[in-house]
Amino acid sequence: MAVEGRLRTLIVDDEPLAIERLQILCAQIPGIDLVGTASDGEAALRLIEALLPELVLLDISMPGLDGLGVARALEGKAKRPAIIFCTAFDQFAVAAFDVAAVGYLLKPVAPERLARTVARVAEALAAVDAAPDTVPAWVEEFWVPHRSEVIRIAATTIERIEAERDYMRLHIGPRSFLLHQTISALEQRLDPARFIRLHRSTIVRRDLIAKLRHDGLGTWYAVLASDCEIRIGRSYLTSARTLMKRG
């Protein structure tokens, strides 16, 4: 960060009053170093390339290249900034997750919510700076859309994952969240020491499996600590039986 402990930030919005309001809010957050503003998507991409901001407060609905288009144009870039969408519309939350936004705030943006989201970005960047130059083997957290926000879920809190067409449902206690990803891609990102796939549509956290049960007709089930039963697919039986050999 150019200024110690502060995020280089760019505001992008086609409404001058919206830019002015965000400028006022940013001035109240010690963790922000505002480096510029843009009023359309094309200008935003030029400024991002020139100014290398670490954070972009990005409107979605803009003429020409909209906010989602800006985010997609940045995918794969080595110096991709974190993106917080600031929008008047709540129907783009899932699309925002698809382009890896770290926040989704509805206008008028509440100062405390902006401050909390900025703090999460700063925390994540600090962790990256402090870590060695190696990519971690397994994913530690997910950002998932929920109502008008995109929230962070630690992988260690997930109890089981069930496929629902092109989405995965992450179960955490009585709550669940949808993640737009295939189960095969998700399985490759999860630590196999923590998670096991028991069915073509189900992944379970290992430490929550209380017992394996046979129904006498050729079908096995994994019984979780919550008494939830997961049918074990035939092609996953060998993997499931390794549970009894651990320890």
CORJO-V123815 format. One record per pair of residues at least 4 apart in sequence whose C-alpha atoms are under 8 Angstrom apart, sorted by sequence separation. I is the first residue (numbers start at 1). J is the second residue. D is the distance in Angstrom with one decimal. If there is no record, write none. Layout:
I,J,D  I,J,D
This chain:
1,5,6.7  2,6,7.3  3,7,7.5  14,18,7.9  15,19,6.4  16,20,6.2  17,21,6.2  18,22,6.3  19,23,6.1  20,24,6.3  21,25,6.3  22,26,5.9  23,27,6.2  24,28,6.7  25,29,6.8  39,43,7.0  40,44,6.2  41,45,6.4  42,46,6.5  43,47,6.2  44,48,6.0  45,49,6.2  46,50,6.3  47,51,5.6  48,52,5.1  62,66,4.8  65,69,5.7  66,70,6.4  67,71,6.3  68,72,6.2  69,73,6.1  70,74,6.5  71,75,6.6  76,80,7.5  92,96,6.0  93,97,6.4  94,98,6.4  95,99,6.7  96,100,6.5  97,101,5.5  105,109,6.2  109,113,7.4  110,114,6.3  111,115,6.1  112,116,6.2  113,117,6.2  114,118,6.1  115,119,6.1  116,120,6.4  117,121,6.5  118,122,6.3  119,123,6.1  120,124,6.2  121,125,6.2  122,126,6.1  123,127,6.3  124,128,6.4  125,129,6.2  126,130,6.2  127,131,6.1  145,149,5.8  146,150,5.8  153,157,7.3  154,158,7.3  163,167,6.1  164,168,5.7  171,175,6.1  172,176,5.8  181,185,6.9  182,186,6.2  183,187,6.0  184,188,6.5  185,189,6.8  186,190,6.5  190,194,7.7  191,195,6.2  192,196,6.1  198,202,5.9  199,203,7.1  204,208,7.8  205,209,7.3  214,218,7.1  215,219,5.8  223,227,5.8  224,228,5.3  232,236,6.5  233,237,6.5  236,240,6.2  237,241,6.1  238,242,6.8  239,243,7.5  241,245,7.4  242,246,6.6  1,6,6.1  2,7,7.7  3,8,7.8  13,18,6.7  14,19,7.9  27,32,7.4  38,43,5.9  39,44,7.4  47,52,7.6  48,53,6.1  61,66,5.6  62,67,6.9  65,70,6.7  75,80,7.1  96,101,5.6  97,102,7.8  109,114,6.9  145,150,4.2  146,151,6.7  163,168,4.6  164,169,6.9  171,176,4.4  181,186,6.7  190,195,6.7  197,202,6.0  198,203,6.0  204,209,7.9  214,219,5.9  215,220,6.5  223,228,5.8  224,229,6.3  232,237,6.5  1,7,5.9  2,8,6.9  13,19,6.1  26,32,6.2  38,44,5.4  60,66,5.5  61,67,6.5  74,80,6.1  144,150,5.2  145,151,6.3  162,168,5.6  163,169,6.3  170,176,5.3  171,177,6.8  197,203,4.2  198,204,7.1  214,220,4.5  215,221,7.9  223,229,4.5  224,230,7.9  1,8,6.5  12,19,7.3  37,44,7.8  59,66,7.7  60,67,4.0  143,150,6.0  144,151,5.4  161,168,6.4  162,169,5.2  169,176,6.2  170,177,5.1  196,203,5.6  197,204,6.2  213,220,5.6  214,221,6.3  222,229,5.6  223,230,6.4  11,19,6.7  26,34,7.2  59,67,5.6  60,68,6.1  96,104,7.4  105,113,7.7  143,151,5.3  144,152,6.5  161,169,5.5  162,170,6.9  169,177,5.5  170,178,6.2  195,203,6.7  196,204,5.4  212,220,6.9  213,221,5.0  221,229,6.1  222,230,5.0  232,240,7.8  38,47,7.7  58,67,6.1  105,114,7.5  143,152,4.5  144,153,7.4  161,170,4.8  169,178,4.6  170,179,7.2  195,204,5.6  196,205,6.4  212,221,5.6  213,222,6.3  221,230,5.3  222,231,6.5  142,152,5.6  143,153,6.3  160,170,6.3  161,171,6.1  168,178,5.6  169,179,6.3  187,197,7.5  195,205,4.4  196,206,6.1  212,222,4.6  213,223,7.0  221,231,4.5  222,232,6.7  11,22,7.5  23,34,7.8  36,47,7.9  85,96,7.6  93,104,6.8  141,152,6.6  142,153,5.1  159,170,7.6  160,171,5.4  167,178,6.2  168,179,5.0  194,205,5.7  195,206,5.2  211,222,6.0  212,223,6.0  220,231,6.2  221,232,5.3  11,23,7.9  71,83,7.6  141,153,5.4  142,154,6.5  158,170,6.3  159,171,5.6  160,172,7.6  167,179,5.4  168,180,6.3  194,206,5.5  210,222,7.6  211,223,5.3  219,231,7.5  220,232,5.5  141,154,4.3  142,155,6.9  158,171,5.9  159,172,5.6  167,180,4.5  168,181,6.3  193,206,7.6  194,207,7.2  209,222,6.4  210,223,5.7  211,224,7.1  219,232,7.3  220,233,7.9  103,117,6.4  140,154,6.0  141,155,5.0  158,172,5.1  159,173,7.2  166,180,6.3  167,181,5.5  168,182,6.9  209,223,5.9  210,224,5.1  102,117,7.8  140,155,5.2  157,172,6.3  166,181,6.3  167,182,6.5  168,183,6.8  209,224,4.4  210,225,5.3  219,234,7.9  35,51,7.4  85,101,7.1  90,106,6.9  139,155,7.2  140,156,7.4  166,182,6.0  187,203,7.7  208,224,5.4  209,225,6.1  83,100,7.8  84,101,5.9  87,104,7.7  89,106,6.8  208,225,5.5  220,237,7.9  19,37,7.5  35,53,7.4  67,85,7.8  83,101,5.0  84,102,5.7  85,103,6.1  86,104,6.2  87,105,6.4  88,106,5.4  183,201,7.0  82,101,6.9  83,102,5.8  84,103,4.4  85,104,4.8  86,105,4.9  87,106,5.1  88,107,4.8  102,121,7.4  163,182,7.7  82,102,6.5  83,103,6.9  84,104,5.8  85,105,6.0  86,106,5.8  87,107,5.5  88,108,7.4  163,183,6.4  41,62,7.4  84,105,7.3  86,107,6.4  40,62,6.5  9,32,6.4  11,34,7.9  16,39,7.8  40,63,7.1  41,64,7.0  42,65,6.4  86,109,7.0  6,30,7.1  7,31,6.0  8,32,6.4  9,33,5.8  10,34,6.2  13,37,7.9  14,38,7.7  15,39,7.1  40,64,7.4  41,65,4.8  75,99,7.5  6,31,4.4  7,32,4.9  8,33,4.8  9,34,4.7  10,35,5.9  11,36,6.5  12,37,5.7  13,38,6.5  14,39,4.3  40,65,7.0  41,66,5.7  45,70,6.8  56,81,6.5  58,83,6.8  60,85,6.8  5,31,6.4  6,32,5.0  7,33,5.5  8,34,5.9  9,35,5.7  10,36,5.1  11,37,4.6  12,38,4.7  13,39,4.9  14,40,5.7  40,66,7.5  41,67,6.5  44,70,7.6  54,80,7.6  55,81,5.1  56,82,6.2  57,83,6.2  58,84,6.1  59,85,5.7  60,86,7.2  61,87,7.4  6,33,5.7  7,34,7.9  8,35,6.1  9,36,7.2  10,37,5.5  11,38,6.3  12,39,5.6  13,40,6.5  52,79,7.2  54,81,4.5  55,82,4.7  56,83,5.0  57,84,5.0  58,85,4.8  59,86,5.1  60,87,5.9  68,95,7.7  72,99,6.2  10,38,7.6  12,40,6.7  41,69,7.6  42,70,7.8  53,81,6.1  54,82,6.0  55,83,5.9  56,84,6.2  57,85,5.9  58,86,5.7  59,87,5.3  68,96,7.1  71,99,6.1  202,230,7.9  12,41,7.6  41,70,5.9  52,81,7.6  55,84,7.5  57,86,6.4  58,87,7.9  3,33,7.0  68,99,7.4  146,177,7.2  12,44,6.4  145,177,7.7  198,230,7.7  199,231,7.0  84,117,7.9  144,177,7.0  145,178,7.4  198,231,7.4  199,232,5.4  200,233,6.9  144,178,6.9  145,179,7.7  198,232,5.0  199,233,4.6  144,179,5.9  198,233,6.1  199,234,8.0  199,235,7.9  164,201,8.0  199,236,6.3  10,48,7.8  156,194,8.0  163,201,4.8  198,236,5.4  82,121,7.1  162,201,5.6  163,202,6.5  197,236,7.2  198,237,7.4  162,202,4.7  102,143,7.0  161,202,5.6  162,203,6.6  198,239,7.8  106,148,6.9  160,202,7.2  161,203,5.0  198,240,6.6  10,53,6.2  100,143,7.7  105,148,6.9  160,203,5.6  161,204,6.3  196,239,7.9  8,52,7.9  9,53,5.3  12,56,7.2  104,148,6.5  105,149,6.4  160,204,4.3  196,240,7.7  8,53,4.8  9,54,6.1  10,55,6.4  11,56,5.9  12,57,6.1  13,58,6.5  14,59,7.7  104,149,4.8  159,204,6.2  160,205,5.9  7,53,7.6  8,54,5.2  9,55,4.7  10,56,4.8  11,57,4.8  12,58,4.9  13,59,5.1  97,143,7.1  103,149,6.4  104,150,5.7  159,205,5.4  7,54,5.9  8,55,6.2  9,56,5.6  10,57,6.2  11,58,6.2  12,59,6.0  97,144,6.3  103,150,5.3  158,205,7.1  7,55,6.5  9,57,7.4  14,62,6.0  97,145,6.2  102,150,6.6  103,151,7.4  13,62,7.2  14,63,7.9  96,145,8.0  101,150,7.6  102,151,7.9  159,208,7.1  94,144,8.0  139,189,5.5  94,145,5.7  138,189,5.3  139,190,5.9  93,145,5.7  137,189,7.8  138,190,5.4  139,191,7.4  1,54,7.6  93,146,7.6  97,150,6.9  138,191,5.3  93,147,7.5  137,191,7.8  93,148,6.3  93,149,6.8  90,147,7.7  93,150,7.1  90,148,5.5  98,180,7.1  25,111,6.2  29,115,6.4  32,118,8.0  94,180,8.0  31,118,7.4  31,119,7.4  31,122,7.7  7,122,7.0  6,122,7.8
